[in-house]
Amino acid sequence: MERKEFEILVQKLRPRVLREAIHYMDDPDDGEDITQDVMMKLWSMRDRLEEYRSVEALAVVVTKHLALNRRRSLGRFVSEMFPQDLEDESTPESQTISKEEEKQLLRWIDSLPDVQQATLRMKHIDGLEVHEIATLTGTTENAVRVNLSRARKKILSYYIK
C-alpha cells in the first residue's frame, strides 16, 4: 500500500478508532494515545492490509486489545487507586488507612456477581492464567477475558465515584 492510500485510509478510520479507544479508556487523552498506537500498528502492517476482509474491523479489534492491555492488570489499578508511600507506611495512621483501603477494595470485589468475583480472584489472588481459569470454569478464554474486563471496570467505577 502506498503512502497516499494509507493516509486516505487513516482519515476514514481515525474517528471510529478514536471513539472506540475513548470508550475503553474513559479518557480522551488516553484514547488519543491508543489511536496513535493503532495507526502506527496499521502502518507497520500496510503491506499486508489487503489480506484482511475489513481493515476497519481489524483497526477496531487492535484498538480494543491495546486499550485492554493498558488497563489489564488489577494490580496496576490497585496501585493507582491506593498508592503506597513506603516512607508513610511506617506510621500507625498510614497503616490504618492502608488496611481500610484494602478492606474497601475487598468489599467491592465481594459485591461483584459470582462469576466475575471468582474469575477476578483466580486471576489476581490465585495467580492463574486465562487458559487455566477457562479450563477450571468450563468456559472459553474469551469469556474469562470478558468477565475480567467487566469486573475491573466495575471496581474502577466504584473507585471513581
DANORBEL-V88897 format. One record per backbone hydrogen bond with DSSP energy under -1.0 kcal/mol. CO is the residue of the C=O (numbers start at 1). NH is the residue of the N-H. If there is no record, write none. Layout:
CO NH
CO NH
This chain:
2 6
3 7
4 8
5 9
6 10
7 11
8 12
9 13
10 14
13 17
14 18
15 19
16 20
17 21
18 22
19 23
20 24
21 25
22 26
27 31
28 32
29 33
30 34
31 35
32 36
33 37
34 38
35 39
36 40
37 41
38 42
39 43
40 44
41 45
43 46
45 48
48 51
49 52
54 58
55 59
56 60
57 61
58 62
59 63
60 64
61 65
62 66
63 67
64 68
65 69
66 70
67 71
73 77
74 78
75 79
76 80
77 81
78 82
85 89
88 91
91 95
92 96
93 97
94 98
95 99
96 100
97 101
98 102
99 103
100 104
101 105
102 106
103 107
104 108
105 109
106 110
107 111
109 112
113 117
114 118
115 119
116 120
117 121
118 122
119 123
120 124
121 125
121 126
122 128
129 133
130 134
131 135
132 136
133 137
134 138
134 139
140 144
141 145
142 146
143 147
144 148
145 149
146 150
147 151
148 152
149 153
150 154
151 155
152 156
153 157
154 158
155 159
156 160
157 161
